[in-house]
């Protein structure tokens, strides 16, 4: 006969949301126990005490806080770096704005360590760059309709090993480690093996501390 602990394990392992938040103890277990109680009682064909379900839940997650994260991040994070003095500007996208932005970008004298990204969506073009480059876009593109302009930004970049692309939930875990601290993410910039969070300068220390703990 199935035991409460066996059924609880089956239910939580089928629930991605709980499997992500449970190891960090971010779930109200009493509330979750009430949610799954009808299903447990249906499978056992009898009434079950809420306390028994809560106990089964907490026991299950007690031994996996460190292992779940280490399975995903072990040996796939190559480097964490910080980009300071960044600014972000978003223009309305049009044929004219695309041409002018691309032309200006081609004229920039960039060093190998320069940080500048151009992201073109369906309706907007966003530039995130070091102040010296952002100021040039701001100065020379005054005729273009601007949606957003923000200074005092920093970027935190995580460089991955290529094999991370085949491992699910890595980006979720990193994103969660920042938002759980109520840090506002201004932009997220990614390439095949690199992810950069753009945040306010004032949040840098807290974000780094949180990311380093998760890594």
C-alpha positions in Angstrom: 0.0 0.0 0.0 1.2 3.5 -0.8 2.4 5.6 2.1 1.8 9.3 2.6 5.6 9.9 2.0 5.5 7.9 -1.3 2.6 9.9 -2.6 4.0 13.2 -1.5 7.3 12.5 -3.3 5.4 11.6 -6.5 3.3 14.8 -6.3 6.2 17.2 -5.7 8.5 15.7 -8.2 5.8 16.2 -10.8 5.5 19.9 -9.8 8.3 22.0 -11.3 7.3 25.1 -9.3 7.6 23.2 -6.0 10.8 21.5 -7.0 12.4 24.9 -7.7 11.2 26.7 -4.5 11.0 23.8 -2.1 14.8 23.3 -1.6 15.1 26.9 -0.6 12.2 26.6 1.9 10.2 29.3 0.1 6.9 27.4 0.3 4.1 27.7 2.9 4.0 24.0 3.6 0.7 24.1 5.5 -1.0 25.8 2.5 0.6 23.4 0.0 -0.5 20.4 2.2 -4.1 21.6 2.1 -3.8 21.9 -1.7 -2.6 18.3 -2.2 -4.6 16.7 0.6 -7.7 15.8 -1.5 -5.5 13.9 -4.1 -3.6 12.1 -1.3 -6.8 11.1 0.4 -8.3 9.9 -2.9 -5.2 7.7 -3.5 -5.2 6.3 0.0 -9.0 6.0 0.2 -9.0 7.5 3.7 -8.7 10.8 5.6 -5.2 12.1 6.3 -4.0 14.6 8.9 -2.6 17.8 7.6 0.3 17.5 10.0 1.3 14.2 8.5 1.4 15.7 5.0 3.5 18.7 6.2 5.9 16.3 7.9 6.3 14.3 4.7 6.9 17.4 2.7 9.6 18.9 5.0 11.3 15.6 5.4 11.5 15.1 1.6 13.1 18.5 1.0 15.3 18.5 4.0 18.0 16.5 2.3 18.1 18.1 -1.1 18.8 21.9 -0.7 22.4 21.6 -1.9 22.2 18.6 -4.2 19.6 19.9 -6.6 21.5 23.1 -7.3 24.9 21.4 -7.5 23.7 18.9 -10.1 22.9 21.8 -12.4 25.7 24.2 -11.9 28.7 21.9 -11.1 31.5 22.6 -13.5 29.5 24.6 -16.0 30.1 28.1 -14.7 33.4 29.4 -16.1 33.5 33.0 -15.0 31.5 35.8 -13.3 32.4 39.4 -14.2 31.1 42.9 -13.6 30.7 45.7 -16.1 30.5 49.2 -14.6 29.4 52.6 -15.8 26.7 51.3 -18.1 23.7 53.2 -19.6 20.7 52.0 -21.4 18.8 53.8 -24.2 15.8 52.5 -26.2 14.6 54.1 -29.4 11.5 53.4 -31.5 12.3 51.0 -34.3 12.0 52.3 -37.9 14.0 52.0 -41.1 15.5 55.4 -40.3 16.5 54.6 -36.7 17.9 51.2 -37.7 20.1 52.8 -40.4 21.3 55.6 -38.1 22.1 53.4 -35.2 23.9 50.9 -37.3 25.9 53.6 -39.0 27.0 55.1 -35.7 27.9 51.8 -34.3 30.2 51.1 -37.3 32.1 54.3 -36.5 32.8 53.5 -32.9 36.4 52.7 -32.0 35.8 49.7 -29.7 38.5 48.0 -27.7 38.5 44.3 -27.0 37.2 44.9 -23.5 34.4 47.3 -24.5 30.9 46.5 -23.4 28.1 47.5 -25.9 25.0 45.6 -27.1 22.3 46.4 -29.6 19.1 44.5 -29.4 16.5 45.0 -32.1 12.9 43.9 -31.4 9.8 44.3 -33.5 9.1 47.8 -32.3 12.2 49.0 -30.4 16.0 49.1 -30.5 17.8 49.0 -27.2 21.4 50.0 -26.6 23.3 49.0 -23.4 26.8 50.4 -23.4 29.5 51.9 -21.3 28.9 55.6 -20.7 31.4 56.9 -23.3 29.6 55.0 -26.0 26.1 55.6 -24.8 26.7 59.4 -24.7 27.6 59.3 -28.4 24.3 57.6 -29.3 22.5 60.1 -27.1 24.2 63.1 -28.6 24.1 62.1 -32.3 20.6 60.6 -32.4 18.5 63.4 -30.8 16.2 63.3 -33.8 15.1 59.7 -33.1 12.0 59.1 -30.9 13.3 57.8 -27.6 11.4 55.5 -25.3 13.8 54.9 -22.5 17.0 56.4 -21.2 18.7 55.3 -17.9 22.1 55.9 -16.4 23.9 54.4 -13.3 23.6 50.8 -14.5 25.9 47.9 -14.1 26.1 44.5 -15.7 26.8 41.1 -14.1 27.9 38.5 -16.7 28.0 34.8 -16.1 30.1 32.8 -18.6 29.0 29.1 -19.1 30.5 26.0 -20.5 28.8 25.1 -23.7 27.2 22.0 -22.1 24.9 24.2 -20.0 22.7 24.6 -23.1 21.5 21.0 -22.6 20.7 21.4 -18.8 17.3 22.7 -18.0 16.5 25.4 -15.4 20.0 26.9 -15.1 18.8 30.4 -16.1 15.8 30.1 -13.9 18.0 29.4 -10.9 20.2 32.4 -11.5 17.2 34.7 -12.2 15.6 33.4 -9.0 18.6 34.2 -6.9 18.4 37.9 -7.9 14.6 38.5 -7.9 14.2 36.8 -4.5 16.2 39.7 -3.1 13.7 42.1 -4.7 16.4 43.5 -7.1 15.0 45.1 -10.2 16.4 43.6 -13.4 16.5 46.4 -16.1 17.6 44.2 -19.0 18.7 40.6 -19.6 21.3 40.1 -22.4 22.4 36.7 -23.6 24.5 35.0 -26.1 25.1 31.2 -26.6 27.2 30.8 -23.5 27.0 34.1 -21.7 24.2 35.7 -19.6 24.3 39.4 -18.4 21.9 40.9 -15.9 21.6 44.7 -16.2 20.7 46.3 -12.9 20.9 49.5 -11.0 24.3 50.4 -9.7 23.0 50.6 -6.1 22.0 46.9 -6.2 25.4 45.5 -7.3 26.7 44.3 -4.0 23.5 42.5 -3.0 23.1 40.9 -6.5 26.7 39.7 -6.5 26.4 38.3 -3.0 23.2 36.4 -3.9 24.6 35.1 -7.2 27.8 33.9 -5.6 25.9 32.0 -3.0 23.8 30.2 -5.7 26.9 29.4 -7.7 
